[in-house]
Amino acid sequence: MKENKVIRDPEAIQLLADDTRMKMVYLLRAKELTVSQIAAELGLTTQTIYHHVKRLKECDMIEVAREERIDHLVESYYRATAGTFYFVNGRCADERRDEKAVERALVTLGALGYEIEAEAPLVKSVSKQMEMLWRHREDPSIMTKIFEMDDFNPFVQRQVVEFAMLMAMTNKDFEKYMDAQRRLRSMLLSARNERS
């Protein structure tokens, strides 16, 4: 298994929007499992898992690691094709999925003591602000080069991305980026203060 893998296929992004497939990839990053073992781990039927395995294989996110013959049957063991996946195909075209991710992130802040009720207007505003930040900050060509380097661990790669993006920005882009960060921070703090 490669340590890192860059995924450019937009369908792969959509596949991981499904919780079951996301859990499967997470499990298969840790160990090789058969369809029946995955089904047992997730409490689902083998038919359901076969369907998800087929879709994940088509997007090259999982693969057959090995096969074992048991009597007259051949049992396939699956694994993730990488330890860390990076999606570098630009923004997801489905705005609702982006908003769903923002909503999840806002709700998760509660576990850190930042109680924010993720109401639709706030989710929409934060999503739009995140899109603005992304436009000022992300350069897919730089990210692809960095994430294809196998000699870094994911934490070092993430730091290299941060440094490279800051260095690639013009002063004007950097000011726009900082303004967008300030607006995002203000939105989050306002939402927290209103409900605390």
C-alpha positions as CSV (number, residue, x, y, z in Angstrom):
1,M,0.0,0.0,0.0
2,K,1.3,3.5,-0.9
3,E,1.6,5.9,2.0
4,N,-0.2,8.7,0.0
5,K,-2.4,8.8,-3.0
6,V,-3.8,11.7,-5.0
7,I,-7.3,11.2,-6.2
8,R,-8.5,13.3,-9.1
9,D,-11.7,11.5,-9.9
10,P,-14.7,13.6,-8.8
11,E,-16.8,10.4,-8.4
12,A,-14.4,9.2,-5.7
13,I,-15.3,12.3,-3.7
14,Q,-18.9,11.5,-4.0
15,L,-18.3,7.9,-3.0
16,L,-16.8,9.0,0.3
17,A,-19.8,11.2,1.0
18,D,-21.5,7.9,2.0
19,D,-20.7,6.9,5.6
20,T,-20.5,3.2,4.9
21,R,-17.9,3.6,2.2
22,M,-16.0,6.1,4.3
23,K,-15.9,3.6,7.2
24,M,-14.9,0.8,4.8
25,V,-11.9,2.7,3.6
26,Y,-11.0,3.6,7.1
27,L,-11.1,-0.1,8.2
28,L,-9.1,-1.2,5.1
29,R,-6.4,1.3,5.8
30,A,-5.7,-0.5,9.1
31,K,-6.0,-4.1,8.0
32,E,-6.9,-6.5,5.2
33,L,-10.4,-7.8,5.4
34,T,-12.8,-10.1,3.5
35,V,-16.3,-8.9,2.5
36,S,-17.8,-11.0,5.3
37,Q,-15.4,-9.5,7.9
38,I,-16.2,-6.0,6.7
39,A,-20.0,-6.8,7.0
40,A,-19.5,-8.1,10.5
41,E,-17.5,-5.0,11.6
42,L,-20.1,-2.7,10.2
43,G,-23.2,-4.7,11.0
44,L,-24.4,-4.9,7.4
45,T,-25.2,-7.7,4.9
46,T,-22.5,-9.1,2.6
47,Q,-24.6,-8.1,-0.4
48,T,-24.4,-4.4,0.7
49,I,-20.7,-4.7,1.3
50,Y,-20.2,-6.3,-2.2
51,H,-21.9,-3.3,-3.8
52,H,-19.7,-0.8,-1.9
53,V,-16.5,-2.9,-2.7
54,K,-17.3,-2.8,-6.4
55,R,-17.7,1.0,-6.3
56,L,-14.6,1.6,-4.3
57,K,-12.5,-0.7,-6.6
58,E,-13.8,1.2,-9.6
59,C,-12.4,4.5,-8.2
60,D,-9.1,2.7,-7.2
61,M,-9.5,3.4,-3.5
62,I,-9.4,-0.3,-2.5
63,E,-7.8,-3.3,-4.1
64,V,-7.5,-7.1,-3.6
65,A,-4.5,-7.6,-1.3
66,R,-4.5,-11.4,-1.5
67,E,-6.7,-14.4,-2.1
68,E,-7.1,-17.6,0.0
69,R,-8.6,-20.8,-1.2
70,I,-11.0,-22.4,1.3
71,D,-12.2,-25.7,0.1
72,H,-13.7,-24.9,-3.4
73,L,-14.1,-21.2,-2.7
74,V,-11.6,-18.3,-3.1
75,E,-11.8,-15.6,-0.5
76,S,-10.5,-12.2,-1.4
77,Y,-9.0,-9.9,1.2
78,Y,-9.2,-6.2,0.5
79,R,-7.1,-3.2,1.5
80,A,-7.1,0.5,0.9
81,T,-4.8,1.5,-1.9
82,A,-3.1,4.2,0.3
83,G,-2.8,5.2,3.9
84,T,-3.8,8.8,3.1
85,F,-5.9,10.1,0.3
86,Y,-5.7,13.6,-1.0
87,F,-8.5,15.0,-3.3
88,V,-7.0,17.4,-5.8
89,N,-9.6,17.8,-8.4
90,G,-10.9,21.2,-7.3
91,R,-14.0,21.9,-5.3
92,C,-16.8,19.4,-5.2
93,A,-19.5,20.4,-7.7
94,D,-22.4,19.5,-5.3
95,E,-23.0,22.5,-3.1
96,R,-25.2,20.6,-0.8
97,R,-22.4,18.1,0.0
98,D,-20.1,21.0,0.8
99,E,-22.7,22.5,3.1
100,K,-23.2,19.1,4.8
101,A,-19.5,18.9,5.6
102,V,-19.6,22.5,7.0
103,E,-22.7,21.6,9.1
104,R,-20.9,18.5,10.5
105,A,-17.8,20.6,11.3
106,L,-19.9,23.2,13.1
107,V,-21.7,20.6,15.1
108,T,-18.4,18.9,16.0
109,L,-17.1,22.1,17.5
110,G,-19.5,21.4,20.4
111,A,-17.3,18.5,21.5
112,L,-14.5,21.2,21.9
113,G,-16.7,23.4,24.0
114,Y,-17.7,25.8,21.2
115,E,-21.5,25.4,21.1
116,I,-22.8,26.5,17.7
117,E,-26.2,25.6,16.4
118,A,-25.7,24.8,12.8
119,E,-28.7,26.5,11.4
120,A,-29.2,26.7,7.6
121,P,-28.3,30.4,7.1
122,L,-25.1,30.0,9.1
123,V,-24.1,26.9,7.3
124,K,-24.7,28.6,3.9
125,S,-22.7,31.7,4.9
126,V,-19.8,29.7,6.3
127,S,-19.8,27.5,3.1
128,K,-19.6,30.5,0.9
129,Q,-16.8,32.0,3.0
130,M,-14.9,28.7,2.9
131,E,-15.2,28.7,-0.9
132,M,-13.7,32.2,-1.0
133,L,-10.8,31.1,1.2
134,W,-10.2,28.1,-1.1
135,R,-10.1,30.3,-4.2
136,H,-7.5,32.5,-2.6
137,R,-5.4,29.7,-1.2
138,E,-5.5,26.4,-3.0
139,D,-3.4,25.8,-6.1
140,P,-4.1,22.3,-7.4
141,S,-0.9,22.1,-9.3
142,I,1.2,22.8,-6.2
143,M,-1.0,20.5,-4.1
144,T,-0.6,17.6,-6.6
145,K,3.2,17.9,-6.6
146,I,3.3,17.9,-2.8
147,F,0.9,15.1,-2.2
148,E,2.6,12.9,-4.8
149,M,5.8,13.0,-2.7
150,D,6.0,9.7,-0.9
151,D,8.9,10.7,1.4
152,F,6.8,12.9,3.7
153,N,4.4,11.9,6.4
154,P,0.9,13.4,6.1
155,F,1.6,16.0,8.9
156,V,4.8,17.2,7.1
157,Q,2.9,17.4,3.8
158,R,0.1,19.4,5.3
159,Q,2.7,21.9,6.6
160,V,4.4,22.0,3.3
161,V,1.1,22.8,1.6
162,E,0.5,25.7,4.1
163,F,4.0,27.1,3.5
164,A,3.8,26.7,-0.3
165,M,0.4,28.3,-0.5
166,L,1.4,31.3,1.5
167,M,4.6,31.8,-0.6
168,A,2.7,31.4,-3.9
169,M,0.2,34.2,-3.0
170,T,0.7,37.7,-4.3
171,N,0.5,40.4,-1.6
172,K,-3.0,41.3,-2.9
173,D,-4.2,37.7,-2.8
174,F,-2.8,37.4,0.7
175,E,-4.7,40.5,1.9
176,K,-7.9,39.1,0.4
177,Y,-7.2,35.8,2.0
178,M,-6.7,37.4,5.4
179,D,-9.9,39.5,5.0
180,A,-11.8,36.3,4.2
181,Q,-10.3,34.6,7.3
182,R,-11.4,37.6,9.5
183,R,-15.0,37.4,8.1
184,L,-15.1,33.6,8.8
185,R,-13.8,34.1,12.3
186,S,-16.3,36.8,12.9
187,M,-19.2,34.7,11.7
188,L,-18.2,31.8,14.0
189,L,-17.7,34.0,17.0
190,S,-21.0,35.8,16.4
191,A,-22.8,32.5,16.1
192,R,-21.2,31.2,19.3
193,N,-22.0,34.4,21.3
194,E,-25.6,34.5,20.3
195,R,-26.3,31.1,21.7
196,S,-23.9,30.9,24.7
